[in-house]
Each structure stands twice: as C-alpha cells, then as structure tokens.
Amino acid sequence: MEGLTIHEAAETTGWSPRMLRYIERIGLIEPPRSPAGYRIYGPAELQRLRTLRELLAEHEIGLGDVAFALRMRSDAE
C-alpha cells in the first residue's frame, strides 16, 4: 500500500495529526489502513483534506457544520 502516514499527511495538508483523527472520527474522511493498521493517505484523501480546508475558509464554517450536513445527507438516504 502506497501513501503517506498521518504525520506526513498532516505536514503536507496543514492539519495536525490530532485534527486528521478528528476529521476521520466525524466521518469526513476514511483513509484506508495498512495491514498493520496504520492510516494511509493517498492522493484522493490528500485532495479531500485540501478541499475541506478551502471550503471552511471560503464559507467561514466549522468542521462540525460540515459533519452535520454530511449526517443529514446520509440519514436522508
């Protein structure tokens, strides 16, 4: 499996490892795991994190707001 570790992804995207874990916990991203259980951030996950950062800055909203919207969309289905 090829990709970045959580610390490398944090360094690349500007999020802290703690925030990346939080973003995963609230369901905004789901990085695949290595056979040893480590999170592996590939190009798709990194792009999603960058886009999320831009979205938050552009619309002045918080992660909780985005997570709530995602839950509402998922619950509607």
C-alpha positions as CSV (number, residue, x, y, z in Angstrom):
1,M,0.0,0.0,0.0
2,E,1.5,3.3,-1.0
3,G,0.7,6.7,0.6
4,L,1.6,9.0,3.4
5,T,1.5,8.3,7.1
6,I,-0.7,10.5,9.3
7,H,2.2,12.7,10.3
8,E,3.3,13.1,6.6
9,A,-0.2,13.9,5.6
10,A,-0.5,16.5,8.4
11,E,2.7,18.1,7.3
12,T,1.5,18.2,3.6
13,T,-2.0,19.5,4.3
14,G,-1.5,21.8,7.2
15,W,-3.8,19.9,9.5
16,S,-2.4,18.4,12.7
17,P,-2.4,14.6,13.2
18,R,-5.0,15.1,16.0
19,M,-7.3,17.1,13.6
20,L,-6.9,14.4,11.0
21,R,-8.1,11.8,13.5
22,Y,-11.0,14.0,14.5
23,I,-11.9,14.6,10.8
24,E,-11.9,10.8,10.4
25,R,-14.0,10.3,13.6
26,I,-16.7,12.7,12.4
27,G,-16.9,10.8,9.1
28,L,-15.5,13.4,6.7
29,I,-12.6,11.2,5.5
30,E,-11.9,7.5,5.8
31,P,-8.3,6.7,4.9
32,P,-7.5,3.1,4.2
33,R,-5.4,1.2,6.7
34,S,-2.2,-0.7,6.1
35,P,-2.0,-4.4,7.1
36,A,-0.6,-3.2,10.4
37,G,-3.5,-0.9,11.0
38,Y,-1.8,2.5,10.2
39,R,-3.7,5.1,8.3
40,I,-2.5,5.6,4.7
41,Y,-3.3,8.9,3.0
42,G,-3.3,8.6,-0.8
43,P,-3.9,11.3,-3.4
44,A,-7.7,11.2,-3.0
45,E,-7.6,11.7,0.7
46,L,-5.0,14.5,0.5
47,Q,-7.1,16.3,-2.1
48,R,-10.2,15.9,0.0
49,L,-8.3,17.4,3.0
50,R,-7.1,20.3,0.9
51,T,-10.6,20.9,-0.5
52,L,-12.1,20.7,3.0
53,R,-9.7,23.4,4.3
54,E,-10.6,25.7,1.3
55,L,-14.3,25.1,1.9
56,L,-14.0,26.0,5.6
57,A,-12.0,29.1,4.9
58,E,-14.2,30.3,2.0
59,H,-17.5,29.9,3.7
60,E,-16.4,30.6,7.3
61,I,-18.0,27.4,8.6
62,G,-16.6,24.8,11.0
63,L,-15.9,21.1,10.8
64,G,-18.9,20.4,12.9
65,D,-21.2,22.1,10.4
66,V,-19.8,20.1,7.6
67,A,-20.1,16.8,9.6
68,F,-23.7,17.8,10.4
69,A,-24.6,18.4,6.7
70,L,-23.0,15.0,5.9
71,R,-25.0,13.2,8.5
72,M,-28.2,14.9,7.3
73,R,-27.5,13.8,3.7
74,S,-26.7,10.2,4.8
75,D,-29.8,10.0,7.1
76,A,-32.0,11.2,4.2
77,E,-31.0,8.2,2.2
